[in-house]
Amino acid sequence: MRSVLRRHTVCLTGATLLGLGAWTPAAAAEVTNVVDAADGDDPYDATVELVYSRTLRRSKITREFACDPDQSPDTCQSAWKGIGEMVYAKELRTQRKTQTLTPRAHLGIWHDLELQVDLPIILDDTQEVRFAGDGGDPNGIPVDGSISTIAPDETAVDGDGPNLFDVPPKLPTRAGFGDMSLALRWSPYNQERDAARGTWTLAFTWGLPTGKIMRPGNDGVGHGVHSLTLGTSLSKRFTYVDPYFSMSGTTYVPSGSSLFKDYKFAQEKVGPGGVGRFDVGTEIIPYESTGRRQVKVFFDVGLGAEYHAEGRDYTDLFDAFAYGGQTCVSPAPDNTACYNPDSNSELHGQPFDGVTTVEQYGVVRGHLGFGAYASKFVKFGIDLSLAHETEHFASTADVGKDADGSGLVESRQDANFNADEQNPTYVAAIDGAGHRLRFEETTVFTLAASLAGIF
């Protein structure tokens, strides 16, 4: 008979690579453990879990600024006299708080084969966008409407021009059922069946666009994409430690009703860029009893990294951008958020809907978790994680693609203008050189807690 700790599996909350995988059994780390079925006198196993997570995300927003030391000596001190340079001017601070409650089921299908179902419910998703102020530096120049290029007031040099969006903007509170996921997890090698080997688990996860799609001004929380993830994980249990490694890759396929549409012509990107991830860590098991009490206590410490490829996606400025969207004609006025009026697409001149072409970036993170089997029927856990994103542009679409060999994408005022060369998703107010916005100093704090019933 297999050990009860092996057959009754539970899940670690929110920190591991392949989603929230099963808690460590006697001979496998939680990222490799699966619930199985039809195993001798153990015909069927299942675990039902409730996971709560709270995420706090903070960023500084800067904007490209063509710095002329003759006109702005205070902010262009490092520029060459008479030449100038492109600098990143501090503009905004953003903060986003998200609370999620996720019922999760692990259902045994066959030997070392599991179906995992996640049904996320977004309790609330709120954002704050404000001027950056002095950034904690009492000697610094505070950012407000007098020097902002995003929302200049009447005292600014360009105070009579349009705002990209008001600061603070009108931002909705989002909530509702999110994008559910289905995962098949299979362990072709299992340390409990063969003590000479470690445990190797393969996983395929399909994220479905079941949530109400996020659109300007609504309260939706869904992204409107199918996410397809392939992952693998390895672990090897020793007496008191269980080191593990896992990696995965995700690609996204937009649904027909999403904001990610192919408008043809010279469009550069359609949907979100792919994501590659890896995690390394170890579980430390200071106490374990396999007798009648069947109690287990362990800690999980790990590090991970991600690479996000360039693509069109939602950002923490999505609602603010959409709030400032305006219809325009060629040439697009400065700071007016509209889609490329020079393109041949149905999108030309329409108000910007907030989805931007996001530059590629990396993420590094660490987590510390604690878990315990209170009995063979109940398990609980808690996890803390901290992540940092590398600096990247939130808006970096190209103006178009050269089709006639001239080496340029000509504007409507040029003799060789060809509207087919124009990227319809290009927004001059945020994608043009000297206007792009950039995420810096981004940190993401996550607290997650789980309670599971084991059957």
MOTA-V168574 format. One record per residue. N is the residue number from 1. RES is the residue in one small letter. OMEGA is omega in whole degrees, 0 to 359 (* if undefined). Layout:
{{N & RES & OMEGA} {N & RES & OMEGA}}
This chain:
{{1 & m & 179} {2 & r & 183} {3 & s & 180} {4 & v & 179} {5 & l & 178} {6 & r & 187} {7 & r & 179} {8 & h & 184} {9 & t & 180} {10 & v & 190} {11 & c & 172} {12 & l & 183} {13 & t & 164} {14 & g & 185} {15 & a & 191} {16 & t & 190} {17 & l & 187} {18 & l & 185} {19 & g & 182} {20 & l & 186} {21 & g & 186} {22 & a & 179} {23 & w & 183} {24 & t & 169} {25 & p & 181} {26 & a & 186} {27 & a & 177} {28 & a & 175} {29 & a & 186} {30 & e & 180} {31 & v & 180} {32 & t & 184} {33 & n & 178} {34 & v & 171} {35 & v & 181} {36 & d & 183} {37 & a & 177} {38 & a & 184} {39 & d & 179} {40 & g & 180} {41 & d & 178} {42 & d & 189} {43 & p & 187} {44 & y & 175} {45 & d & 176} {46 & a & 175} {47 & t & 176} {48 & v & 189} {49 & e & 173} {50 & l & 184} {51 & v & 175} {52 & y & 177} {53 & s & 177} {54 & r & 184} {55 & t & 175} {56 & l & 184} {57 & r & 181} {58 & r & 180} {59 & s & 166} {60 & k & 179} {61 & i & 173} {62 & t & 179} {63 & r & 176} {64 & e & 182} {65 & f & 178} {66 & a & 190} {67 & c & 177} {68 & d & 183} {69 & p & 179} {70 & d & 182} {71 & q & 183} {72 & s & 184} {73 & p & 182} {74 & d & 184} {75 & t & 183} {76 & c & 186} {77 & q & 183} {78 & s & 183} {79 & a & 177} {80 & w & 179} {81 & k & 177} {82 & g & 182} {83 & i & 181} {84 & g & 180} {85 & e & 176} {86 & m & 181} {87 & v & 176} {88 & y & 183} {89 & a & 179} {90 & k & 182} {91 & e & 192} {92 & l & 166} {93 & r & 178} {94 & t & 176} {95 & q & 181} {96 & r & 179} {97 & k & 181} {98 & t & 175} {99 & q & 185} {100 & t & 173} {101 & l & 187} {102 & t & 167} {103 & p & 183} {104 & r & 178} {105 & a & 172} {106 & h & 186} {107 & l & 178} {108 & g & 180} {109 & i & 182} {110 & w & 180} {111 & h & 177} {112 & d & 179} {113 & l & 187} {114 & e & 169} {115 & l & 178} {116 & q & 181} {117 & v & 178} {118 & d & 180} {119 & l & 186} {120 & p & 175} {121 & i & 179} {122 & i & 181} {123 & l & 172} {124 & d & 179} {125 & d & 185} {126 & t & 182} {127 & q & 175} {128 & e & 176} {129 & v & 183} {130 & r & 174} {131 & f & 185} {132 & a & 182} {133 & g & 180} {134 & d & 177} {135 & g & 181} {136 & g & 180} {137 & d & 183} {138 & p & 179} {139 & n & 181} {140 & g & 178} {141 & i & 182} {142 & p & 179} {143 & v & 174} {144 & d & 183} {145 & g & 182} {146 & s & 180} {147 & i & 181} {148 & s & 172} {149 & t & 180} {150 & i & 180} {151 & a & 181} {152 & p & 176} {153 & d & 186} {154 & e & 180} {155 & t & 182} {156 & a & 179} {157 & v & 179} {158 & d & 185} {159 & g & 180} {160 & d & 180} {161 & g & 180} {162 & p & 172} {163 & n & 170} {164 & l & 167} {165 & f & 179} {166 & d & 176} {167 & v & 358} {168 & p & 178} {169 & p & 174} {170 & k & 184} {171 & l & 180} {172 & p & 168} {173 & t & 184} {174 & r & 179} {175 & a & 177} {176 & g & 179} {177 & f & 184} {178 & g & 181} {179 & d & 182} {180 & m & 178} {181 & s & 175} {182 & l & 181} {183 & a & 169} {184 & l & 182} {185 & r & 186} {186 & w & 179} {187 & s & 177} {188 & p & 174} {189 & y & 184} {190 & n & 184} {191 & q & 180} {192 & e & 178} {193 & r & 180} {194 & d & 186} {195 & a & 180} {196 & a & 182} {197 & r & 167} {198 & g & 177} {199 & t & 181} {200 & w & 183} {201 & t & 175} {202 & l & 182} {203 & a & 170} {204 & f & 183} {205 & t & 179} {206 & w & 174} {207 & g & 185} {208 & l & 180} {209 & p & 184} {210 & t & 181} {211 & g & 173} {212 & k & 188} {213 & i & 176} {214 & m & 177} {215 & r & 180} {216 & p & 174} {217 & g & 180} {218 & n & 181} {219 & d & 182} {220 & g & 180} {221 & v & 181} {222 & g & 180} {223 & h & 177} {224 & g & 179} {225 & v & 167} {226 & h & 176} {227 & s & 182} {228 & l & 186} {229 & t & 171} {230 & l & 182} {231 & g & 176} {232 & t & 180} {233 & s & 182} {234 & l & 173} {235 & s & 179} {236 & k & 183} {237 & r & 169} {238 & f & 190} {239 & t & 184} {240 & y & 181} {241 & v & 181} {242 & d & 180} {243 & p & 181} {244 & y & 175} {245 & f & 177} {246 & s & 179} {247 & m & 180} {248 & s & 175} {249 & g & 183} {250 & t & 171} {251 & t & 186} {252 & y & 178} {253 & v & 182} {254 & p & 174} {255 & s & 183} {256 & g & 182} {257 & s & 183} {258 & s & 174} {259 & l & 182} {260 & f & 184} {261 & k & 176} {262 & d & 181} {263 & y & 175} {264 & k & 183} {265 & f & 187} {266 & a & 179} {267 & q & 187} {268 & e & 182} {269 & k & 179} {270 & v & 183} {271 & g & 180} {272 & p & 177} {273 & g & 179} {274 & g & 182} {275 & v & 173} {276 & g & 185} {277 & r & 166} {278 & f & 178} {279 & d & 170} {280 & v & 180} {281 & g & 178} {282 & t & 170} {283 & e & 180} {284 & i & 185} {285 & i & 182} {286 & p & 182} {287 & y & 179} {288 & e & 178} {289 & s & 180} {290 & t & 179} {291 & g & 184} {292 & r & 183} {293 & r & 179} {294 & q & 179} {295 & v & 178} {296 & k & 178} {297 & v & 179} {298 & f & 175} {299 & f & 179} {300 & d & 179} {301 & v & 183} {302 & g & 176} {303 & l & 179} {304 & g & 179} {305 & a & 178} {306 & e & 170} {307 & y & 178} {308 & h & 179} {309 & a & 179} {310 & e & 177} {311 & g & 176} {312 & r & 188} {313 & d & 170} {314 & y & 173} {315 & t & 177} {316 & d & 176} {317 & l & 184} {318 & f & 183} {319 & d & 179} {320 & a & 178} {321 & f & 183} {322 & a & 179} {323 & y & 181} {324 & g & 182} {325 & g & 181} {326 & q & 173} {327 & t & 179} {328 & c & 177} {329 & v & 181} {330 & s & 351} {331 & p & 182} {332 & a & 179} {333 & p & 177} {334 & d & 175} {335 & n & 176} {336 & t & 186} {337 & a & 177} {338 & c & 178} {339 & y & 189} {340 & n & 181} {341 & p & 180} {342 & d & 183} {343 & s & 178} {344 & n & 186} {345 & s & 173} {346 & e & 183} {347 & l & 191} {348 & h & 177} {349 & g & 183} {350 & q & 179} {351 & p & 179} {352 & f & 182} {353 & d & 174} {354 & g & 178} {355 & v & 184} {356 & t & 171} {357 & t & 187} {358 & v & 179} {359 & e & 176} {360 & q & 180} {361 & y & 179} {362 & g & 177} {363 & v & 171} {364 & v & 185} {365 & r & 174} {366 & g & 179} {367 & h & 175} {368 & l & 182} {369 & g & 175} {370 & f & 179} {371 & g & 179} {372 & a & 165} {373 & y & 176} {374 & a & 175} {375 & s & 180} {376 & k & 181} {377 & f & 186} {378 & v & 176} {379 & k & 175} {380 & f & 180} {381 & g & 177} {382 & i & 184} {383 & d & 175} {384 & l & 178} {385 & s & 178} {386 & l & 181} {387 & a & 177} {388 & h & 177} {389 & e & 175} {390 & t & 181} {391 & e & 180} {392 & h & 178} {393 & f & 174} {394 & a & 183} {395 & s & 186} {396 & t & 179} {397 & a & 174} {398 & d & 181} {399 & v & 180} {400 & g & 181} {401 & k & 179} {402 & d & 182} {403 & a & 185} {404 & d & 177} {405 & g & 181} {406 & s & 183} {407 & g & 181} {408 & l & 168} {409 & v & 189} {410 & e & 175} {411 & s & 183} {412 & r & 181} {413 & q & 182} {414 & d & 183} {415 & a & 183} {416 & n & 182} {417 & f & 177} {418 & n & 184} {419 & a & 180} {420 & d & 178} {421 & e & 187} {422 & q & 176} {423 & n & 184} {424 & p & 181} {425 & t & 177} {426 & y & 178} {427 & v & 188} {428 & a & 184} {429 & a & 180} {430 & i & 181} {431 & d & 181} {432 & g & 178} {433 & a & 183} {434 & g & 180} {435 & h & 187} {436 & r & 179} {437 & l & 190} {438 & r & 173} {439 & f & 177} {440 & e & 175} {441 & e & 182} {442 & t & 176} {443 & t & 181} {444 & v & 178} {445 & f & 180} {446 & t & 172} {447 & l & 180} {448 & a & 179} {449 & a & 183} {450 & s & 174} {451 & l & 186} {452 & a & 171} {453 & g & 188} {454 & i & 184} {455 & f & *}}
